[in-house]
Amino acid sequence: MDHERAEVRPTEHGPLEEWTTVDEIAPGVVRLVASNRFAGDDETLEYTEDLRFRGQEELVHDLRAAGFHAVEVFGDWLRGPSEERSPVMVFVATAG
């Protein structure tokens, strides 16, 4: 394996090496590169995606600017309160 963090999992086509790299390319934006290679094959397939992270205030603003209202924000899938250490932000909004 060429990559420290590569994991190998069995598939019906043979062992598959998988790894990702993540780099911050701008404030709040990261580039994720997911790489895959079958063991013994020289060809590596890569999928690249830029991910933009926004805070709660910016997302609420953007939803309202897009015409949504009654925006509620929860800190989990059970509609618990949104707090600084919440694992996710769940947005519920009404189009209109």
C-alpha positions in Angstrom: 0.0 0.0 0.0 1.3 3.4 -1.0 -0.8 5.4 1.5 -0.6 5.4 5.3 -4.3 5.7 5.7 -5.4 3.3 3.0 -7.9 0.7 3.9 -8.4 -2.6 2.0 -11.7 -4.3 1.7 -12.7 -7.4 -0.2 -15.0 -7.0 -3.2 -16.2 -9.5 -5.8 -13.5 -8.2 -8.1 -10.7 -8.5 -5.6 -9.2 -6.4 -2.8 -9.9 -2.7 -3.1 -7.6 -0.1 -1.6 -9.4 3.1 -0.6 -8.1 6.4 0.9 -9.0 10.0 1.1 -7.1 13.3 1.4 -8.6 16.5 2.6 -7.0 20.0 2.2 -8.4 23.4 3.1 -8.3 25.4 -0.1 -10.0 28.6 1.3 -11.6 29.6 4.6 -14.6 27.3 5.1 -13.8 25.3 1.9 -12.1 21.9 1.8 -11.1 19.7 -1.2 -11.8 16.0 -0.6 -10.1 13.6 -2.9 -11.3 10.0 -2.6 -9.0 7.4 -4.3 -9.6 3.8 -5.2 -7.4 1.1 -6.6 -7.7 -2.6 -6.9 -4.7 -4.4 -5.4 -2.2 -5.3 -8.1 -3.6 -2.7 -10.5 -1.6 0.4 -11.5 -4.7 2.5 -12.3 -6.0 4.7 -9.4 -9.5 6.3 -9.8 -10.1 9.6 -8.0 -13.2 11.5 -7.2 -12.7 15.2 -6.2 -15.2 17.4 -4.5 -15.0 20.8 -2.9 -17.1 21.1 0.2 -18.2 24.4 1.6 -19.0 24.7 5.3 -21.4 27.3 6.6 -22.5 28.2 10.1 -26.0 28.2 11.4 -26.6 31.9 10.9 -25.4 31.9 7.3 -27.6 28.9 6.5 -30.7 30.4 8.1 -30.1 33.6 6.1 -29.6 31.7 2.8 -32.8 29.7 3.4 -34.8 32.9 4.0 -33.2 34.6 1.0 -34.3 31.6 -1.1 -37.9 32.1 0.0 -38.2 29.6 2.9 -39.8 30.6 6.2 -40.5 29.1 9.6 -36.9 28.0 9.8 -36.1 25.8 12.8 -32.7 24.4 13.7 -32.1 21.3 15.8 -28.9 19.7 17.1 -29.9 16.1 16.3 -32.4 14.0 14.3 -34.7 13.8 17.3 -35.1 17.6 17.3 -33.0 18.3 20.3 -31.7 21.8 20.8 -28.9 23.1 18.6 -25.9 23.9 20.7 -22.2 24.6 20.0 -21.3 20.9 20.4 -24.2 19.4 18.6 -23.1 16.7 16.2 -25.2 18.0 13.3 -27.5 20.9 12.3 -30.9 19.8 11.2 -32.9 22.5 9.4 -36.7 22.4 9.0 -38.2 25.1 6.8 -41.4 25.7 4.9 -41.3 26.8 1.2 -43.4 29.6 0.4 
